[in-house]
Amino acid sequence: AQKYAAAEGFEHVTDIVMGRCSMCHAAEPGWEGIMWPPKGVMLETPEQVAMLAREIYLQAGITHAMPPANVSYIEPEERAAIVAWFRAAEG
C-alpha cells in the first residue's frame, strides 16, 4: 500500500475514487437500494484506496467493470489517471 500511496497521481486518483466510487463502497452506502458496500469493499479513505490499488486498477481502470453501467459517469480521462497511477507505482 505504501508504494501506491507514494506514487505520482495518488491524490488525484483518491479524489476520483471518492467522487465516483465511495457513494456505494462505504460503510453506509449513499446509493438507493444498496444496504452495504458491494463485496465488502470500502473506499472511503486514502488508506483504503492505497490498500485496494490493484482492484481499483483492474475494475475501474482496465476492465471498466466499475462502476456498473458507468452509473457515476467516470470519464475516460479519470480511468486513464487510475491506470497511469497504478503503473507508476509498479515501475
N, C-alpha and C positions, 0 to 999 in steps of 0.2 A: 504494500500500500504506500510505503514511503516514496518509492521511486515514481509512482503515479502522481502523488501529491506534489512532488518536486519538479515534475515535467512541465515544460513550456505549454501553456494553454490550459492548465488545470483550473484556474479561477474562472476563465470563460466557460469551460465545459461544466463546471459546477453551477454556474448561472443558468446554462441551458437545461441541465437536469432539473434544477429547482423549478424552472418555468414550464417545462414540458412533461416531466415525469412524476414529480413529487405529489401532485394532486391525487394520484392513485397509490403511489408507492410511499405511503405514510402510515404511521401508527393508527391514525384516524383519517382514512381517506376522505377527501372532499368531493369526490365524484359520485353523483347519484347512482345508487344501486350497488356500489362497491362497499362492502362492510369491513374488509380487512385488506392489507396490502397483498396484491397478487403474488402468489408463490412465496409469500412471506418476505419479499424483497422490499426493504425500506431505503429510500433515497432522500433523506431529509437533511443530511449534514455533509459537509465536505469529507469527513472521515468515511462515511458510508459510500460516497462516490469513489473515493480512492480504493476502498476495500473491494468494491464491485466493478472495478475498471474493465476487466475482461468481459464481463457480462454486458456492460453498457456498450462497449465497443462492438461486440457481436450482435446484440439485439437491436441497437439503435443506429450504430454506425455502418455495419456491414450488411446485415440481412434485412433491415428496415422492418423487422417484425414488431418492434415497439416504436411508438405507441401503436396499438392495434388500429388498423384502418386510418392511421395518422390523425386520430381524434384531437390531438393537441396541436396539430398543424406545425410539426417540426419542419424547418426549412432545410433544403439540400445543403446550404452553407453551414448549418448547425451540425448536420450529420458529418460533413467533411471536417469540421473542427474537432469532433469526437474522434474520428479516425486519426487525424494528424496528432492530437494529444497522445493517444494510446501508442502510436508508432514512435513518437518522440521519446516516450518513456522506455520503450523496448530497445531503442538504439538502432 
